[in-house]
Amino acid sequence: MEGMQDMTEKEMQSVKMSTLYELRLIFTQGEKKEYTTEEIVELLDKIATAKDQK
């Protein structure tokens, strides 16, 4: 994967928006309507580690 310094501003914005959309889908399509801080952090960690695997 490219290093952050190799990405253009537009590419970085695209990655940021896709990550936010991914989070939005997790929250809106999930069965839960309320999340604890710990659960949110866990979801963020899962997304971060999944992106590192690509």
C-alpha positions as CSV (number, residue, x, y, z in Angstrom):
1,M,0.0,0.0,0.0
2,E,1.1,3.5,-0.7
3,G,2.5,5.6,2.2
4,M,0.4,8.5,3.3
5,Q,3.0,10.9,1.8
6,D,2.5,9.3,-1.6
7,M,-1.3,10.0,-1.6
8,T,-2.7,13.1,-3.1
9,E,-5.0,15.3,-1.1
10,K,-8.0,14.1,-3.2
11,E,-7.1,10.4,-2.5
12,M,-6.8,11.1,1.2
13,Q,-10.2,12.8,1.2
14,S,-11.7,9.8,-0.6
15,V,-10.3,7.4,1.9
16,K,-11.6,9.5,4.8
17,M,-15.0,9.7,3.3
18,S,-15.2,6.0,2.6
19,T,-14.2,5.2,6.1
20,L,-16.8,7.6,7.5
21,Y,-19.4,6.0,5.2
22,E,-18.3,2.5,6.4
23,L,-18.9,3.6,10.0
24,R,-22.3,5.1,9.1
25,L,-23.4,1.8,7.6
26,I,-22.2,-0.1,10.7
27,F,-24.3,2.1,12.9
28,T,-27.4,2.4,10.8
29,Q,-27.6,-1.2,9.7
30,G,-26.7,-2.7,13.0
31,E,-29.4,-4.0,15.4
32,K,-28.1,-1.8,18.2
33,K,-29.4,1.7,18.7
34,E,-27.0,2.7,21.5
35,Y,-23.3,2.0,21.7
36,T,-20.9,2.4,24.6
37,T,-17.6,4.3,24.1
38,E,-15.8,0.9,24.4
39,E,-18.0,-0.6,21.6
40,I,-17.3,2.4,19.3
41,V,-13.6,2.2,19.9
42,E,-13.7,-1.6,19.1
43,L,-15.5,-0.9,15.8
44,L,-12.9,1.8,15.0
45,D,-10.1,-0.6,15.7
46,K,-11.7,-3.3,13.5
47,I,-11.9,-0.8,10.6
48,A,-8.3,0.4,11.1
49,T,-6.9,-3.1,11.2
50,A,-9.0,-4.2,8.2
51,K,-7.6,-1.3,6.2
52,D,-4.0,-2.3,7.2
53,Q,-4.6,-5.8,5.8
54,K,-5.5,-4.5,2.3
